[in-house]
Amino acid sequence: MKSSNSRPLRVGRNPFVHELKFTMTEKIKIGLMSVTVFPVRLLLVSFLMLLAWPFAFTASLGRSEFVIEPQLWWRRFLDVCLRVIMRAMWFCGGFHWIKVKGERAAPLEVPILTVAPHSSYFDAIPVTMTMCSIVTKLESRSIPVWGTLISYIRPVFVFRSDQDSRRKTVEEIKRRARSGGEWPQIMIFPEGTCTNRSGLIVFKAGAFIPGLPVQPVVLRYPNKLDTVTWTWRGPGAFKILWLTLCQPHNPMEIEYLPIYTPSDEERENPALFANNVRKLMAKALELPLTDLSFEDREISLSQGPLRIHNCSSLLEFHQLLCRLGLRAGRIDAVLEEQARRARKLQGERLGLEDFAQFLNLPVTDTLTEVHSLFDQHGDRQIDIRHYVIALSTVHRPSKSMETLKMAFKMYENEESREVLEDDLAAILEIMLGVKKMDLSGLFLSLDGPDTGKITYDKLQRFIEQHPYIVQDYLDFENHPRSLCCRPPTSWNGQNHDKDD
């Protein structure tokens, strides 16, 4: 499997991972703050959150989810009280001075604010300062105390159990955005998930589908020690709270950028609109663009003995699948069927039209790009088994043994159930996202004579006994072993040579 030269993928640092490293001085400071300042701050923050609850509950009484009622004087008074209480809560949490740049546009002028990067639950600070609506999952409403505060700002709830949720959410955003300023502004985090602020990932199109002007808002946390980031792999929610409350001061900057009015082309193409706003915000933040999306997180976070080592080509493949409408969540039912059909072909190579027929899809530019990813010899012919292995890898990156078992069924001899060494190398190259796999070290380490063949059961037992099989027994281009001080191991001077 190779990468396309026509559309390079910008990945860089994994945006879904956050690692914290402390100096001895920082550890001592955190230790002292933990027994002095932290308990006091936690008590004050908890008290103020509880204090805000009756105000939010009272202000929400008798309100409709579909109609805006007149803002009576007592509701306006409760709103002011809530803003003061919430600002005091953040102050007690160490966010003493929050620097605000630019000017927030009026709801009538701009109904949607797009905020990035989204990296922490502390991103709720600009929400509580403006009392804008947000888009959040329905389950948030049931969180004690905080759920009432969320309900007060009249969010757009996402019903994740409803298969039609995305369409309904977009329709509700459209309805509010086109109300002529009657509804509160909607503050949307278009990345759709938390990242480590190393770059801006791909924006979801929801905020841009209405085709109305938006105001980009960028967030910065200038602290030298980043204790606020809460993402998919890293410190948990309570540890983030503890470490942040142990900091003497937590600076934050909110910058309102100029209003972005879409062109006619952008109104017709929300993805283009979203990407252009993303470029503008990345420039203001001085951050790179990262061509990863929320749907790519599992691929970039794969774990296990056969975890993905280089996800670039697999991420590109996954994004092409999304453009084809073959999102991972929709292909579970057809994966095994495609593997069965691929086995029947017994390695027969398919041209573009046969490939399209195999997938029951028309020939398009995107399908041509997918086909070219697996054209290892440059003859416009592919082994369809390579496609099925890659499909299984991006569909279930955390279940590599299931993919390996399925691959064996496509390649193995019907009588002996064995797979050839070269075939196994091709399988692992795709699953790990690497090139020029050499398995001679693995086969020399197996019990019994080196026949150049192996069964799934034998390989599975070996992996269970050697969980670091990739590091210790495999060899491929740019192997992590080559980064060590000692020279890379050469098993027998041979190399599994495949065209890139």
C-alpha positions as CSV (number, residue, x, y, z in Angstrom):
1,M,0.0,0.0,0.0
2,K,1.5,3.3,-1.0
3,S,0.7,7.0,-0.4
4,S,-0.6,9.2,-3.1
5,N,1.9,11.8,-4.4
6,S,-0.8,14.1,-5.6
7,R,-2.3,14.9,-2.2
8,P,0.2,14.8,0.7
9,L,-1.2,14.1,4.1
10,R,-0.3,16.6,6.9
11,V,-0.2,14.7,10.2
12,G,2.8,15.7,12.3
13,R,2.4,15.3,16.1
14,N,-0.5,13.1,17.2
15,P,-3.2,15.6,18.3
16,F,-5.1,13.1,20.4
17,V,-2.2,12.4,22.8
18,H,-1.1,14.6,25.7
19,E,1.9,13.7,27.8
20,L,2.9,15.6,30.9
21,K,6.5,15.7,32.1
22,F,7.4,17.5,35.3
23,T,10.8,18.8,36.5
24,M,11.7,18.2,40.2
25,T,10.9,21.9,40.9
26,E,7.4,21.5,39.4
27,K,6.8,18.3,41.4
28,I,7.8,20.1,44.6
29,K,5.5,23.1,43.8
30,I,2.5,20.7,43.0
31,G,3.2,18.8,46.2
32,L,3.0,22.0,48.3
33,M,0.0,23.4,46.5
34,S,-1.8,20.1,46.9
35,V,-1.9,20.4,50.7
36,T,-2.4,24.1,50.9
37,V,-4.1,25.9,48.0
38,F,-5.8,23.0,46.2
39,P,-8.3,22.0,49.0
40,V,-9.4,25.7,49.4
41,R,-9.8,26.2,45.7
42,L,-11.7,23.0,45.2
43,L,-14.1,23.9,48.1
44,L,-14.7,27.4,46.7
45,V,-15.2,26.2,43.1
46,S,-17.7,23.5,44.3
47,F,-19.5,26.0,46.5
48,L,-19.9,28.5,43.6
49,M,-21.1,25.9,41.2
50,L,-23.7,24.8,43.7
51,L,-24.7,28.4,44.3
52,A,-25.2,28.9,40.5
53,W,-27.6,25.9,40.4
54,P,-30.8,27.6,41.9
55,F,-30.3,30.6,39.7
56,A,-30.1,28.5,36.5
57,F,-33.0,26.3,37.6
58,T,-35.3,29.2,38.4
59,A,-34.4,31.0,35.1
60,S,-35.2,27.8,33.1
61,L,-38.7,27.3,34.6
62,G,-41.5,27.4,32.1
63,R,-39.2,27.8,29.1
64,S,-39.9,26.2,25.7
65,E,-37.2,24.4,23.8
66,F,-38.6,25.6,20.5
67,V,-39.8,29.2,21.1
68,I,-38.0,32.2,22.6
69,E,-40.1,33.9,25.2
70,P,-39.8,37.6,26.2
71,Q,-36.7,38.3,28.4
72,L,-38.4,39.6,31.5
73,W,-36.6,41.8,34.0
74,W,-36.2,39.0,36.6
75,R,-34.7,36.6,34.0
76,R,-32.2,39.3,33.0
77,F,-31.3,39.8,36.7
78,L,-30.8,36.0,37.1
79,D,-28.6,36.0,34.0
80,V,-26.4,38.7,35.4
81,C,-26.1,36.9,38.7
82,L,-25.1,33.7,36.9
83,R,-22.4,35.4,34.9
84,V,-21.0,36.9,38.1
85,I,-21.0,33.6,40.0
86,M,-19.4,31.7,37.1
87,R,-16.7,34.3,36.6
88,A,-16.0,34.1,40.4
89,M,-15.8,30.3,40.1
90,W,-13.2,30.5,37.3
91,F,-11.3,33.1,39.4
92,C,-11.2,30.8,42.3
93,G,-9.9,28.1,40.0
94,G,-6.8,30.2,39.1
95,F,-8.1,31.9,36.0
96,H,-7.6,35.3,37.5
97,W,-7.2,37.4,34.4
98,I,-8.8,36.3,31.1
99,K,-7.5,38.4,28.3
100,V,-10.1,39.2,25.6
101,K,-9.0,40.5,22.2
102,G,-11.3,41.8,19.5
103,E,-15.0,42.4,19.8
104,R,-17.8,39.9,19.8
105,A,-20.3,40.5,17.0
106,A,-24.0,40.9,17.8
107,P,-26.3,37.9,17.4
108,L,-28.3,39.6,14.7
109,E,-25.1,40.1,12.7
110,V,-23.5,36.7,13.3
111,P,-25.6,33.9,14.7
112,I,-22.7,31.4,14.9
113,L,-19.3,31.6,16.6
114,T,-16.7,29.0,15.6
115,V,-14.3,28.3,18.4
116,A,-10.9,26.5,18.2
117,P,-8.8,24.8,19.2
118,H,-11.0,22.7,21.5
119,S,-8.7,21.1,24.1
120,S,-10.3,21.1,27.5
121,Y,-13.4,21.3,29.6
122,F,-12.0,24.7,30.6
123,D,-13.1,25.8,27.1
124,A,-16.4,26.4,28.9
125,I,-15.0,29.7,30.2
126,P,-16.0,31.7,27.1
127,V,-19.4,30.0,27.1
128,T,-20.2,31.1,30.6
129,M,-18.9,34.6,29.9
130,T,-21.2,35.0,26.9
131,M,-24.0,32.6,27.8
132,C,-24.1,31.4,24.2
133,S,-25.8,28.2,23.2
134,I,-23.6,25.2,22.4
135,V,-24.0,21.8,20.7
136,T,-23.7,19.0,23.2
137,K,-24.8,15.4,23.7
138,L,-28.1,14.8,25.4
139,E,-26.5,12.9,28.2
140,S,-25.0,16.1,29.4
141,R,-28.4,17.2,30.7
142,S,-28.4,14.5,33.3
143,I,-25.1,15.5,34.9
144,P,-25.9,16.7,38.5
145,V,-25.7,20.5,38.9
146,W,-23.7,21.0,35.7
147,G,-26.5,19.6,33.6
148,T,-28.9,22.3,34.9
149,L,-26.3,25.0,34.0
150,I,-26.0,23.5,30.5
151,S,-29.7,23.4,30.0
152,Y,-29.9,27.1,31.0
153,I,-27.9,28.2,27.9
154,R,-30.5,26.4,25.6
155,P,-28.0,24.1,23.9
156,V,-28.7,22.1,20.7
157,F,-28.8,18.5,22.1
158,V,-27.4,15.7,20.0
159,F,-29.3,12.4,20.4
160,R,-26.5,9.9,19.7
161,S,-28.9,6.9,19.9
162,D,-30.9,8.4,17.1
163,Q,-29.5,7.3,13.7
164,D,-30.9,10.5,12.2
165,S,-29.3,12.7,14.8
166,R,-26.8,14.4,12.5
167,R,-29.5,15.7,10.2
168,K,-31.8,16.8,13.0
169,T,-28.9,18.7,14.7
170,V,-28.0,20.5,11.5
171,E,-31.7,21.4,10.9
172,E,-31.9,22.9,14.4
173,I,-28.7,24.9,13.9
174,K,-30.2,26.2,10.7
175,R,-33.5,27.1,12.3
176,R,-31.8,29.1,15.1
177,A,-29.2,30.7,12.9
178,R,-31.9,32.0,10.5
179,S,-34.1,33.3,13.3
180,G,-32.9,36.9,12.8
181,G,-31.2,37.2,16.1
182,E,-34.1,35.9,18.2
183,W,-32.1,32.9,19.5
184,P,-28.8,33.3,21.4
185,Q,-25.7,32.9,19.4
186,I,-24.5,29.3,19.0
187,M,-20.9,28.7,20.0
188,I,-19.6,25.7,18.1
189,F,-16.3,23.8,18.4
190,P,-16.1,22.6,14.8
191,E,-13.2,20.1,15.5
192,G,-15.8,18.0,17.3
193,T,-13.4,16.7,19.9
194,C,-10.6,17.7,22.2
195,T,-7.0,17.8,20.9
196,N,-3.6,18.9,22.4
197,R,-3.5,22.2,20.4
198,S,-0.5,21.0,18.3
199,G,-2.5,21.8,15.2
200,L,-6.1,22.3,13.9
201,I,-7.8,19.1,12.8
202,V,-10.4,18.9,10.1
203,F,-13.5,21.0,10.9
204,K,-17.0,19.3,10.9
205,A,-19.3,21.1,8.5
206,G,-22.3,21.6,10.8
207,A,-21.5,25.2,11.7
208,F,-21.1,26.1,8.0
209,I,-24.0,24.3,6.4
210,P,-26.4,27.3,7.0
211,G,-24.1,29.4,4.7
212,L,-24.3,32.4,7.0
213,P,-21.5,34.6,8.2
214,V,-19.5,33.2,11.2
215,Q,-17.1,34.8,13.7
216,P,-14.0,32.7,14.4
217,V,-12.9,32.7,18.0
218,V,-9.5,31.4,19.0
219,L,-8.4,30.2,22.4
220,R,-4.9,30.2,23.9
221,Y,-3.6,28.8,27.2
222,P,-0.1,30.4,27.5
223,N,1.0,28.5,30.6
224,K,4.4,27.0,30.3
225,L,3.1,23.8,32.0
226,D,0.1,22.6,30.1
227,T,-2.2,21.1,32.8
228,V,-5.5,22.0,31.0
229,T,-5.4,19.7,28.0
230,W,-7.8,16.8,28.3
231,T,-7.8,14.5,25.3
232,W,-8.1,10.9,24.3
233,R,-4.7,9.6,25.7
234,G,-3.3,11.5,28.6
235,P,-4.3,12.6,32.1
236,G,-7.9,12.0,33.2
237,A,-10.5,14.6,34.1
238,F,-9.8,14.7,37.8
239,K,-6.0,14.8,37.4
240,I,-6.4,17.7,35.0
241,L,-8.6,19.5,37.6
242,W,-6.1,18.8,40.4
243,L,-3.0,19.9,38.5
244,T,-4.7,23.0,37.2
245,L,-6.0,24.1,40.6
246,C,-2.4,23.6,41.8
247,Q,-1.0,26.2,39.5
248,P,-0.5,29.7,41.0
249,H,-2.1,31.3,37.9
250,N,-3.8,29.9,34.8
251,P,-3.7,32.5,32.0
252,M,-6.1,32.3,29.1
253,E,-6.7,34.4,26.0
254,I,-9.9,34.7,24.0
255,E,-9.6,36.4,20.6
256,Y,-12.6,37.3,18.4
257,L,-11.4,37.4,14.8
258,P,-13.1,39.5,12.1
259,I,-16.4,38.2,10.8
260,Y,-16.0,35.7,7.9
261,T,-18.6,36.1,5.2
262,P,-18.8,33.1,2.8
263,S,-18.6,33.5,-0.9
264,D,-21.3,32.0,-3.2
265,E,-19.0,29.0,-3.8
266,E,-18.5,28.5,0.0
267,R,-22.3,28.6,0.6
268,E,-22.7,25.8,-1.9
269,N,-19.8,23.8,-0.5
270,P,-19.8,23.8,3.4
271,A,-16.6,21.7,3.4
272,L,-14.8,24.4,1.5
273,F,-16.2,27.1,3.8
274,A,-15.1,25.1,6.9
275,N,-11.6,24.5,5.5
276,N,-11.1,28.2,4.6
277,V,-12.2,29.3,8.1
278,R,-9.8,26.7,9.6
279,K,-6.9,28.1,7.6
280,L,-7.7,31.6,8.8
281,M,-7.8,30.4,12.5
282,A,-4.6,28.4,12.1
283,K,-2.9,31.5,10.8
284,A,-4.0,33.5,13.8
285,L,-2.9,30.8,16.2
286,E,0.3,30.2,14.3
287,L,-0.5,26.5,14.2
288,P,-0.2,24.0,11.4
289,L,-3.2,22.3,9.8
290,T,-3.5,18.6,10.6
291,D,-5.4,16.5,8.1
292,L,-7.0,14.3,10.8
293,S,-10.6,14.3,11.9
294,F,-12.6,13.0,14.8
295,E,-13.2,9.8,12.9
296,D,-9.4,9.2,12.5
297,R,-8.7,9.1,16.2
298,E,-8.9,5.3,16.7
299,I,-6.5,4.7,13.8
300,S,-3.9,7.2,15.2
301,L,-4.3,5.7,18.7
302,S,-4.2,2.0,17.9
303,Q,-2.5,-0.2,20.5
304,G,-1.6,-3.8,21.0
305,P,1.3,-6.1,19.7
306,L,0.3,-5.3,16.1
307,R,-0.5,-1.7,16.5
308,I,-0.2,0.6,13.5
309,H,3.4,2.0,13.3
310,N,2.9,4.5,10.4
311,C,-0.7,5.6,9.9
312,S,-0.2,8.0,7.1
313,S,-1.2,5.8,4.2
314,L,-4.0,4.2,6.2
315,L,-5.4,7.6,7.2
316,E,-5.4,8.7,3.6
317,F,-7.2,5.5,2.7
318,H,-9.7,6.1,5.4
319,Q,-10.4,9.6,4.2
320,L,-11.0,8.4,0.7
321,L,-13.4,5.8,2.1
322,C,-15.3,8.6,3.8
323,R,-15.5,10.6,0.5
324,L,-16.9,7.4,-1.1
325,G,-19.6,7.2,1.6
326,L,-18.0,4.1,3.0
327,R,-17.6,5.4,6.6
328,A,-16.3,2.8,9.0
329,G,-19.5,2.5,11.0
330,R,-21.4,1.5,7.9
331,I,-19.2,-1.3,6.5
332,D,-19.3,-3.9,9.3
333,A,-21.9,-6.0,7.6
334,V,-20.1,-6.2,4.3
335,L,-16.5,-6.7,5.6
336,E,-16.7,-10.5,6.0
337,E,-18.6,-10.9,2.7
338,Q,-15.8,-9.0,0.8
339,A,-13.2,-11.2,2.5
340,R,-15.1,-14.3,1.3
341,R,-15.3,-13.0,-2.2
342,A,-11.6,-12.0,-2.2
343,R,-10.6,-15.5,-1.2
344,K,-12.5,-17.0,-4.1
345,L,-10.5,-14.8,-6.5
346,Q,-7.3,-16.5,-5.2
347,G,-5.0,-13.5,-5.8
348,E,-6.4,-12.6,-9.2
349,R,-5.5,-9.0,-9.9
350,L,-8.2,-6.5,-10.7
351,G,-8.2,-3.4,-12.9
352,L,-10.1,-0.3,-12.1
353,E,-13.4,-1.3,-13.7
354,D,-13.3,-4.8,-12.0
355,F,-12.5,-3.1,-8.7
356,A,-15.5,-0.8,-9.1
357,Q,-17.7,-3.8,-9.9
358,F,-16.3,-5.7,-6.8
359,L,-17.5,-2.8,-4.6
360,N,-20.6,-2.1,-6.7
361,L,-19.6,1.5,-7.1
362,P,-19.2,3.7,-10.2
363,V,-15.8,4.7,-11.4
364,T,-15.0,8.1,-10.0
365,D,-11.8,10.1,-9.3
366,T,-12.0,9.1,-5.7
367,L,-12.3,5.4,-6.5
368,T,-9.4,5.8,-8.9
369,E,-7.3,7.2,-6.0
370,V,-8.2,4.2,-3.8
371,H,-7.3,1.8,-6.6
372,S,-3.9,3.5,-7.1
373,L,-3.1,3.1,-3.4
374,F,-2.9,-0.6,-3.9
375,D,-1.2,-0.6,-7.3
376,Q,2.1,-1.9,-6.1
377,H,3.7,-2.7,-9.5
378,G,2.4,0.3,-11.5
379,D,0.5,-1.9,-13.9
380,R,-3.0,-0.6,-12.9
381,Q,-3.8,-4.0,-11.4
382,I,-4.4,-4.7,-7.7
383,D,-4.7,-7.7,-5.4
384,I,-8.2,-7.1,-3.9
385,R,-7.1,-8.9,-0.7
386,H,-4.8,-5.9,0.1
387,Y,-7.9,-3.6,0.0
388,V,-9.9,-5.8,2.3
389,I,-7.0,-6.0,4.8
390,A,-6.7,-2.2,4.8
391,L,-10.4,-1.8,5.1
392,S,-10.5,-4.1,8.2
393,T,-7.5,-2.3,9.7
394,V,-9.1,1.2,9.6
395,H,-12.5,-0.2,10.5
396,R,-11.3,-1.9,13.7
397,P,-7.8,-0.7,14.5
398,S,-7.9,-1.9,18.1
399,K,-8.7,-5.5,16.9
400,S,-5.7,-6.3,14.9
401,M,-5.8,-10.1,15.7
402,E,-9.3,-10.2,14.1
403,T,-7.9,-8.6,10.9
404,L,-5.0,-11.0,10.9
405,K,-7.3,-14.0,11.3
406,M,-9.4,-12.7,8.4
407,A,-6.3,-12.2,6.3
408,F,-5.1,-15.7,6.9
409,K,-8.4,-17.0,5.7
410,M,-7.9,-15.2,2.4
411,Y,-4.3,-16.4,1.9
412,E,-4.0,-19.8,3.5
413,N,-3.8,-23.1,1.8
414,E,-7.1,-24.9,2.2
415,E,-5.5,-28.2,3.3
416,S,-2.6,-27.1,5.5
417,R,-4.0,-23.8,6.6
418,E,-0.6,-22.3,6.1
419,V,0.4,-18.9,4.7
420,L,3.6,-18.3,2.9
421,E,6.3,-16.0,4.4
422,D,6.0,-13.4,1.5
423,D,2.2,-13.3,1.8
424,L,2.4,-12.8,5.6
425,A,4.9,-10.0,5.0
426,A,2.4,-8.3,2.6
427,I,-0.4,-8.7,5.2
428,L,1.7,-7.1,8.0
429,E,3.0,-4.3,5.7
430,I,-0.6,-3.1,5.2
431,M,-1.7,-3.7,8.9
432,L,1.3,-1.8,10.3
433,G,1.5,0.8,7.6
434,V,5.1,0.0,6.8
435,K,7.3,-0.9,3.8
436,K,9.7,-3.7,2.9
437,M,8.8,-6.1,5.7
438,D,11.5,-8.8,6.5
439,L,10.2,-11.8,8.4
440,S,13.3,-13.9,8.4
441,G,14.0,-13.1,12.1
442,L,10.5,-14.2,13.0
443,F,10.7,-17.5,11.1
444,L,14.1,-18.3,12.5
445,S,12.7,-17.9,16.0
446,L,9.7,-20.2,15.5
447,D,9.8,-23.7,16.9
448,G,10.5,-26.4,14.4
449,P,12.0,-26.3,10.9
450,D,12.0,-23.1,8.9
451,T,9.6,-24.0,6.0
452,G,8.7,-20.4,5.1
453,K,5.1,-21.2,6.0
454,I,3.0,-20.6,9.2
455,T,-0.5,-21.2,10.4
456,Y,-2.6,-18.6,12.2
457,D,-2.8,-20.6,15.4
458,K,1.0,-20.9,15.5
459,L,1.5,-17.2,14.9
460,Q,-1.2,-16.3,17.5
461,R,0.6,-18.4,20.1
462,F,3.9,-16.7,19.3
463,I,2.4,-13.2,19.6
464,E,0.8,-14.1,22.9
465,Q,4.3,-15.2,24.2
466,H,6.1,-12.3,22.6
467,P,3.9,-9.1,22.9
468,Y,6.8,-7.0,21.6
469,I,7.0,-9.0,18.4
470,V,7.2,-6.0,16.1
471,Q,10.2,-4.5,18.0
472,D,12.1,-7.7,18.6
473,Y,11.4,-10.0,15.6
474,L,10.3,-8.0,12.6
475,D,12.3,-5.7,10.4
476,F,11.1,-3.1,8.0
477,E,12.0,0.3,6.5
478,N,12.5,3.0,9.3
479,H,12.0,0.4,12.0
480,P,12.2,1.9,15.6
481,R,15.2,-0.3,16.2
482,S,17.2,1.9,13.7
483,L,16.9,4.8,16.2
484,C,18.8,2.9,18.9
485,C,22.5,3.2,19.4
486,R,23.3,-0.3,18.3
487,P,23.2,-1.1,14.5
488,P,20.0,-2.6,13.2
489,T,19.8,-6.4,13.4
490,S,20.4,-8.2,10.1
491,W,18.8,-11.6,10.2
492,N,20.2,-13.4,7.2
493,G,21.1,-10.7,4.7
494,Q,17.9,-11.1,2.8
495,N,15.1,-8.6,2.3
496,H,11.5,-8.9,1.4
497,D,11.6,-6.7,-1.6
498,K,8.3,-5.2,-2.8
499,D,7.6,-2.3,-5.2
500,D,6.5,0.7,-3.2
